[in-house]
Amino acid sequence: MKGKTGDMKLEKLIAEREEKYKHPAELPVPEQEISRRLEQLFTGAISDVLREFVYLHQCLPHEIMPLREGMKVAGPAFTIKSCQNTRIIGDMENRVKMLDQLYDGAICVWDSSNASLDAALWGGVTTSIAKRNGARGAVVDGGCRDSHEVLEQGFPVFCRYRTPNGSLARNLIIGFQVPLMIGGVLINPGDFLFGDIDGVVVIPREVVYDVVVRAEDIKKNEKGYREWIKEGMSAQEILDKGGYF
């Protein structure tokens, strides 16, 4: 016999989805230092380290790419949740609250709830406010507009597409600084994101420092691999010396 809904044991799930983001893990170094060190790396190394840590599904959908080649984003997630909706009342108020709570060093991560509607969630004015508040960039599961203005401000933005359509009356903000799910990847406020020309990787906050340290070792060691290649070593010889491909 099936038990009543009220008898369901959901304490662990609630702790995972609710309590974890309300009490983010402490870091051994400041967030800004981790962000700066991430920017010196590349997403391939981070992804390989996450695999070592048994995190195999941390890359956001491959359609989310930088507005311009060479852009990088690195920092803790400030999460934003919206959905396809024709309502207008309340949207601007939520948008203002969200923008005013952006903090120094954050990456704006915007989940559009898989909305297929052709709407820009990010634009030039939003960029100006985010940059003024010290945000380091934006990752948008949706569209961007005012691209020239965004690029002129030197603010890194990753998005799915570009369109002149604004989000008002098309996509409604329903919350911010809450857990998100983009492309099957769970993102808690305070988790770290790192993006470059190959895409965006989500790094759980509780392992980000160890991931950065290990990825720095990989980057350092790869210089040695390239020297071995120049010296004419075979792939087997490089593997025997500790290299990998």
N, C-alpha and C positions, 0 to 999 in steps of 0.2 A: 504493500500500500504506500502510495506517495504521501509524504508529510506535507503539512501546511506550509505555505510560503513563509509564514512567520517563523517556522522552525528551521529554516535553512541556515547553515553555518557559514556565515560570510565574514567573520571577523578578520581572517587572514587577507581576504581580498580587499576589505575596507582599509586595512593597514597598508597594503601595497599601493592602492590607488589614491588614498586620501591622506594618511598620516605621513607617508614618506616625503611628499613634496612640502608639507607644512613644517617639517623638521629636517631641512637639508643637511647632508653630511658636512662636517667641518673639514677644512682643507689645511694641509701643513704649510702652505704658502698663500699669499694673497691671490684672489681671482685674477687680478690684472697681470700678475707674473705668469700664471698659467696661460692666459690668453696670448701674451707676447711670445712665449716659448712655442705655443702651438703654431703661430704665424710663421715660424722659422722652419716648420716641417712640411710634409705633404700628405695628402689624404691616404695614399696607398700605404704608407708606413703605419698610420693610425689604424687603418682597417686591418692590416696584418697583425698588429698587436692586440686589437680587440678579438681577433680570431684566437690568439693564444690564450686570452682570458675567457674563451668560450662565449663570446658575444658575436654571433654570426650574422645577425640581421639588424645592423645599425645604420645602414645607408638609406637616405631618403630617396624617393623616386628619381630616376635618372633624368626626368624632364626638368627638374629644378636645377637651373644652371645660372651662372653669373651674367649680369647685363653686359659685362665687358671682360674679355680675356685678361687674366692677370689679377683679377679681384680675389681677395681672400676674406673670409669671415671667421672669427674665433672669439668665443666668449660664452658666458652663461646665458641660458635661455630665459627671455621674458616672453611668456606664451600668450597668444591671442587666439580666441575661438570665435568663428562666425559661421553663418549658414545661409543658404539661398533663401531669400525672404523679400517680399515686396513692401514690408512695413517700413515706414520712415520715422514715426514717433519713437523716441528713445534712442535711436541709433547715434545721433550726434552727441547726446549726453554721455553715452558709454564710450564713444570715441575720445571725447575730451578727458574723461577720467583715466582712460588707458594711457593716453599720451602724457598726461601730467604725472603718472606714476613710473614712467620709464626712468631707469637709473643709469648712472655712469658705468660704462663697461659692458652693458647688456647687449645681447643679440635679440632683436624682435623676431619671433617665430610665429607665423600666422597660418592657422589651420582653417581652411574654407569649408570643411566637412564634405570634401569631394564634390563641391559644386561644379557642375559643368558649364554654368552660366559664364558668358564672356564678360567678366568685370575685373577692373583693376582694384586691388586692395591697397596698393601702395603707390605713392606719387611724390611730386616735388615738395609740396607743403609738409606732408608727413615726414619726409626726409629732413627738412629744415628743423622741425621740432625735435625729432629723434637725435639729430646731430648736436643740437644745442644742449640737450639733456645728457650728452656724453655717450649715447649708444654707439656701438662699434659696427653695426650693420643690421641687415634684415634678411630673413629667409622666408619666402612667401609661397605657400602652396596655392597659387593663384596668379593673377596678373599684376602688371606694373604699368603705369603710364607716366607722362612727363619725363620720359627717359633722358632727354638731353639735360634737363634741369637736375635730375638725380646724378647723372654722370659728371656734370660741372661741379657738383658739390663734393666729389670724391668720396662718396658714401657707398660702400659695397652692398649691393642688393642681388640676391639670388631669387629667381621666380620661374614660373612655368611658361609664361607668355607675356606679350605686350598688347595692350589694347587702349583706345582712348576712352572707353566706357568707365565711368566712375562706379563705386560700389553702392552709393546711396540709392535706395529703392530696389536694389538688386541683391545685396548681401548684407546681413545684419549681424553686428557684433553681439554675442550673447554671453561673453565672459572673457576674463583675462587672468593670468597667473594661476591657471588650472592645468592639470595634466592633459596632454594632447596625444592623438594617434594619427600620424601621417605616414601613409604607405606601409602600415603595419608596424611602425616604429613608435614605441612609447617615449614621449618627451615630457619630463617633469620640469617645472620651473627650477632653474639652477643647474640642470644638466648642461653639459658643454656641447657646443656645436663647432665644427671646423669644416670649412668649405673652401675648395679651390677649383681649378678648371675641370677636375674630374668629378665634382659633385660635392655633396654634404654628408658628413658623418656625425652621428649623435654619440656622445661619450657620457655614460652614466657618471654622475657627480662623485659617487663613492669610489670610483676607480680612476678618475681622470689624472690625478697626479702620477700614479704608477704607470699609466699608459703613456704619458708624456715622457717620462724618464726612459722607458724602454724604447720608444720611438726615436728619441735622440740618439740612443746607442745604435739603432739600425741605420740612421742617416750617416753617422760617423763611420760605421763599418762599410757602408756601400762605397765610400771613397776608396777603401782598400780593394773591394771587389773590382772596381774599374781599373785600378793599377794592375791587378793580376791579369785582367783581360788584355791590357796593353802589352804585358810581358809575354803573352802568348799561351797562358795556362789554358788547359782544356776545362770544359764544364765540370768534369769529374774531379779534376784537381782542385778546382775552386770549392766544390762541394765538400771534398775531404778536408779542406782548410777551414770549414765552418761557414762557407757562403751558402746562399740560397737563391732561387730564381722564381 
